[in-house]
Amino acid sequence: MIYQFRSKAGPDVIMLADLTQRIFDILARTLEPRGILTVEQLPALITALETAILKDLEVRAKSNSSEEANTEKPKLADRLGQRAYPFLELLKQAKAKDESVMWGV
């Protein structure tokens, strides 16, 4: 399934279900076919996603410095920061312009 996130604050962001579910797990939100992220929710959501991205980077740094890095390469190739960047930017733009983010509409 494909999710399209929209806001008047920026361009639409389209994501596949696997990434969308991963992000919504990080945000501690249930992924519904339709929904809205309100302006009031955006600061906490942005902070949660940025924190998860930083933790992902720390794990990668530790794995790259250890000799056991070779066993986890397929998992580590999936960088959260790179994949979540467009969504994170949409959230930031929406917060800056006091707009909500919607999907499934």
ROGUKE-286752 format. One record per residue (C-alpha): residue in one letter; z negated, x negated, y. Coordinates in steps of 0.001 Angstrom, whole numbers, plus 524288, in hexadecimal, padded with zeros to 5 digits. Layout:
residues N
  aa      z      x      y
   a      Z      X      Y
...
This chain:
residues 105
  aa      z      x      y
   m  80000  80000  80000
   i  802A9  7FBB2  80DD5
   y  7F999  7FE39  81951
   q  7FE62  7FEA3  82751
   f  7F431  7FCC1  831E4
   r  7F75B  801BA  83F81
   s  7F155  80084  84CD9
   k  7F648  802A6  85A93
   a  7F0E3  7F526  85D80
   g  7FA72  7ED53  8553B
   p  8053F  7ED0D  84B2A
   d  803C4  7F3C7  83E06
   v  7FE7C  7EBBC  832B8
   i  8035D  7EE60  824FB
   m  7FB9A  7E98E  81944
   l  7FC41  7EB10  80A97
   a  7F142  7F20D  80383
   d  7EB16  7E5AA  7FDCB
   l  7E8E3  7DF47  80B00
   t  7E4DE  7EC11  81157
   q  7DABE  7EE72  806BA
   r  7D59E  7E084  807FF
   i  7D40B  7E219  816BB
   f  7CD95  7EF64  81586
   d  7C41C  7E9D4  80B73
   i  7C087  7DF53  8155A
   l  7BED2  7E9B9  81FCF
   a  7B64D  7F1D4  81682
   r  7BF24  7FD9A  8186D
   t  7C54E  806DF  80EBE
   l  7D411  80605  80ED4
   e  7D994  8139E  81089
   p  7E7F0  81778  81129
   r  7E5BE  81AEF  81F7C
   g  7DB8E  816AA  8292E
   i  7D77C  81172  83649
   l  7CFC9  805D7  83B37
   t  7C97D  80A24  847DB
   v  7C7B5  801BF  853E9
   e  7B904  801C1  85191
   q  7BAC0  7FC45  843C6
   l  7C430  7F164  8476C
   p  7BA8B  7E6D1  84BEC
   a  7B2E4  7E73C  83F24
   l  7BF58  7E7B0  83702
   i  7C52F  7DC12  83E37
   t  7B8B8  7D43B  83C46
   a  7B829  7D786  82DC3
   l  7C645  7D38B  82B81
   e  7C50B  7C6EB  83358
   t  7B8B4  7C364  82BCD
   a  7BFB3  7C597  81ED2
   i  7CB08  7BD20  82347
   l  7C1B5  7B218  82707
   k  7BADB  7B30F  819DA
   d  7C812  7B281  81315
   l  7CB61  7A623  81AAD
   e  7BE59  7A002  816EC
   v  7C0B4  7A2E1  80885
   r  7CE2C  79CC4  80984
   a  7C8E3  790B0  81027
   k  7BE9C  78EDE  80599
   s  7C895  79127  7FAC7
   n  7D23F  787A1  8009F
   s  7C7F5  77CFD  8017B
   s  7C349  77EC2  7F37C
   e  7CA3C  77980  7E78F
   e  7CA59  786F0  7E14A
   a  7D3C3  78C74  7EB66
   n  7DF11  78C16  7E1DE
   t  7D96B  79706  7D981
   e  7D8F2  7A0E3  7E4AF
   k  7E5CE  79E79  7EBB3
   p  7EC2A  7ABB7  7E913
   k  7E08A  7B2F0  7EEF8
   l  7DF5D  7A99D  7FA72
   a  7EDB5  7AB10  7FDC8
   d  7EAA1  7B8CC  802C2
   r  7E526  7B5A2  8103E
   l  7DDED  7C11E  81611
   g  7DF79  7BC75  8240C
   q  7EE20  7BB4D  822F4
   r  7EFFC  7C87D  81C66
   a  7E63D  7CFF6  824DF
   y  7EA71  7C9FB  831E8
   p  7F3B2  7D4FA  83644
   f  7E973  7DF53  83343
   l  7DEC4  7D7A7  83A1D
   e  7E76E  7D601  84611
   l  7EA2B  7E498  8465D
   l  7DB90  7E746  84611
   k  7D953  7DDC5  8514C
   q  7E460  7E395  85960
   a  7DF40  7F145  856F3
   k  7D190  7ED34  85B06
   a  7D6AA  7E6BF  86769
   k  7DE13  7F313  86B4E
   d  7D3D5  7FCD6  8668A
   e  7DD02  802DA  85C97
   s  7DA5F  8071B  84EA7
   v  7E1D3  8027C  8429B
   m  7E74C  80CCA  83968
   w  7EE5D  80CB2  82C6E
   g  7F4F7  816B3  823CC
   v  7F98C  81F25  82F19
